[in-house]
Amino acid sequence: MSDPSYAVGLDFGTESGRAVLLDCRSGDVLASSAVRYPSAVIDRTLPSSGEELPGDWALQDPDDWVTVIERAVPQVLEEAGVPAEAVVGLGIDFTSCTVLPVTSEGVPLCTLEEWRDRRHAWPKLWKHHAAQPVADRLTEVALEREEGFLSRYGGRISSEWYFPKLIEVWLEDREVYDACAAFIEATDWVVWWLTGTECRQTATAGFKAMWSPEDGLPSTEYFEAAYPGFDQPGEKLGERFVPLGSKAGPLRAEVAKKTGLPETTAVAVGNVDAWVSVPGVGVEDPGTFVIVIGTSICDMIVHPEETRLPGITGVVKDGILPGQYGYEAGQAAVGDMLAWFVEQVAQDPGSYGELEKGAAALQPGETGLVAFDWWNGNRTILGDADVTGAILGLTLQSTREQIYRALLESIAFGSRRIMDNFEEHGLVLSEIVACGGIAERSPLMMQLLADTSGRRVHVPEVQEIPARGAALFGAVAAGVYDDIASAITATRPERVRTYEPDLEAKRTYDRVYEIYRTLYDYLGRSEVRLLHELKRIRVERRGG
Amino acid sequence: MSDPSYAVGLDFGTESGRAVLLDCRSGDVLASSAVRYPSAVIDRTLPSSGEELPGDWALQDPDDWVTVIERAVPQVLEEAGVPAEAVVGLGIDFTSCTVLPVTSEGVPLCTLEEWRDRRHAWPKLWKHHAAQPVADRLTEVALEREEGFLSRYGGRISSEWYFPKLIEVWLEDREVYDACAAFIEATDWVVWWLTGTECRQTATAGFKAMWSPEDGLPSTEYFEAAYPGFDQPGEKLGERFVPLGSKAGPLRAEVAKKTGLPETTAVAVGNVDAWVSVPGVGVEDPGTFVIVIGTSICDMIVHPEETRLPGITGVVKDGILPGQYGYEAGQAAVGDMLAWFVEQVAQDPGSYGELEKGAAALQPGETGLVAFDWWNGNRTILGDADVTGAILGLTLQSTREQIYRALLESIAFGSRRIMDNFEEHGLVLSEIVACGGIAERSPLMMQLLADTSGRRVHVPEVQEIPARGAALFGAVAAGVYDDIASAITATRPERVRTYEPDLEAKRTYDRVYEIYRTLYDYLGRSEVRLLHELKRIRVERRGG
């Protein structure tokens, strides 16, 4: 490690992608460059034909991903001013489960003249929710058959996952289904494009395709019971998956030429945007609860033991860090909900700062309000897309700032509820590490996470966390570090802002949380039919 | 009735008073004049001493009431241009229970040098809530002793009523208590001032002082059990009460001179602002639900039979119209709550029209929201000042207009809940008559009352309804009509805007109302401790 060496991290989000250049020794990000996808999220009309897309559809264009690589990589090389030949590794992360049908050569079907007018030929973005009926059917049959795999996923299969999206193609466009050699996670497809080698990793297989190293995929009998005739579940997915941190191969010559990277650059197997934040913020120890808090929240913990518990998104071996069980949970509306309040209710997009300041001047409990952040359903614990948000305790004296604070508190209570769920099932959580846009922008939100949970909250002062985490995997693939744990230890961010829990605030919040939990169980569970019926009426009336 | 004759109506509100001049034959209001009280509501410092008032205190200055009479009456006489000698009667209405201590000559203690620095010497406005502990104690003891009178008041004594306010004086300033010859409703005091004759009426005695023609006042034993030593409950109240519509006397010469009215003007006994709206809008029949909808809602019905039922403010014989049982109920935050949304949340006082328009363009059920209008507690059915408002069903797609509509719907559901309560106890309600500021300004609110309840809503197109109703009692006192029923029949407003219930809307609202009722019982009754605890925490933290 005496010579300088560098790694590229590529981070593919929902609206844009970015590249960073990382100094492998220090872990410092030397340069970064973001590129917006020219076609953005495709959710209204199909670009090829102009066909109107049904509701709940969300697609992407793979050419946009290539554009990101071809533009952003040369830019970071130039900006950092390091010799290109000193770049040794490259790692990527992508949204998940974003999946696309490709030929046996890895060519996306939607880029071929023959298929580009077929909407099922395009990549389905993670938030494509049109396969909800398939997901419901798969959950139902798994429950009926008492399938053991279901308990790894908190008891529920999401419409965002691999098989709902694949079976949707199988049901609705059998020609596309038959024409594709593979139906592949975009993260794995990018690696294929970079290296010329198909190489799928264990993490998305585990979290999104119900695969596990011990049991493989759910049985053919299970799929046949749900969808008679769907009898080759592994046909488009493959059955061989390699661990995170593995090297997929060197760069293709053509890619090297276009990007200016050396052909020797070691490309790590694909990864997922939320999960790479764990190494990105320097976490590798069990007991640390990592919260990526932005538009929504993704929570992650790693632990040497497997505990199957309800109310999580999943627990997967090697799913976040190799050698550990990765646990995922989350909250569906966070920054989204705050933006809704500021833009739709207050109608004053410039008022964030003022609202945060006003809210911060209030005492815990002083709002007299309690809110449920179910503006976009509840991802975990309830796993229910049809519950909706609530604010209780309103009076003529309630102010905008009080409501804003109550929304922040609802996010904090939601997080505490999730942490309580882990602890009630034996997973001790000692500290919180938070990152993402809101961790940087809202000290009040961080203090509330500390005060409601009684745990220290650490916010590492480091930029471009997911891309940084991806680059660390690139450094591991290049052999700069023996494994990701060594890479994390060597590059752990030095500057960390820590929020200490205020114990008096905690005592007050414990009282409010008691109220919250009781209402949570009533509105979200025992009488959840009330919120469901409210939504049903709304949907019927809007349709009519 | 061949000669033209006129009556004056005087309406004393919370912030201002007004006079109208009524043509007794047609019922037309020929002129009106409003005067703001120079001292407004006294709720911060005592005008005489500058002493800071405790929270929940609200006083008025009796000189302000005199100012209204001396200014507004000459103005309406002049504006109408009718000969003063043709004015035959005068009626007044006042907020209630607004009460003051006076000497045996009817001089308010607070106008005397000796007493004016004592806060208990001043008139306590209806919304003076500092006697809440007394009210709670009186309710508690009435329940313990199974006092029969309590069932006339829905099971609860309000802090706004006569005895809580009187006992507050007795407890906190015995000198003022001993010094006053009488503690009197402001409505009766104004009549005393106008005529020189003390003449208290049955209506406030019944609704606010727990008196009834059959049983008189609650027993001395009851009061002694609650407050040992308080053994002369009738001492400051008197025990003789005359029916509404009676003549108290002619005008004092001095008043006649100052106002320009003839000394022969017959002055009717006092009345209350909400109740005079019943004759004011032309209602005298059982089965009509009168809603006065403004800052808050006061609901009234008259019926020949007495039914004691929970969840009302009171049922009093001769309480609204002589010869009938008057029932009162209400909602605590209505216009107040809408103003809160427009001013505090939207922060755009000019947006009422836009919000009403946007809300009116939505379908029933389309908001997906359900709200509880408990922003200022719940007056009836719950009679609980400590419950607070709620909005459920919020999503990222919820709009300002949807929330505004949900607030209007919460008012309509609150009214339906009250009507259901009457009907569940055998009082059939066929139609609704609405008046007040919101009845005039919000066609959507009126349509929602119709659509949620399935009843026609009539809005009489007539101005200055309470003052008009007061003037009708003046006309009866003058003998222009034999009784108030004849006066109502003769002057019933001709122009009425009627809102027909839409049955399809009703079917949708029945489904939402099912959800509303279930949540109402949960949040307001079975688990009311949740909202109470939330408020308790708020109060503690604001104090701290």
Interface residues (C-beta under 8 A of the other chain):
Chain A: A333 D336 M337 W340 Q344 V345 A346 Q347 D348 Q363 P364 G365 E366 T367 G368 L369 V370 W374 W375 N376 T388 G389 A390 I391 L392 G393 L394 T395 L396 S398 T399 R400 I403 T508 R511 V512 E514 I515 T518 L519 Y522 L523 E527 L530 L531 E533 L534 K535 I537 R538 E540 R541 R542 G544
Chain B: A333 D336 M337 W340 Q344 V345 A346 Q347 D348 Q363 P364 G365 E366 T367 G368 L369 V370 W374 W375 N376 T388 G389 A390 I391 L392 G393 L394 T395 L396 S398 T399 R400 I403 T508 R511 V512 E514 I515 T518 L519 Y522 L523 E527 L530 L531 E533 L534 K535 I537 R538 E540 R541 R542 G544
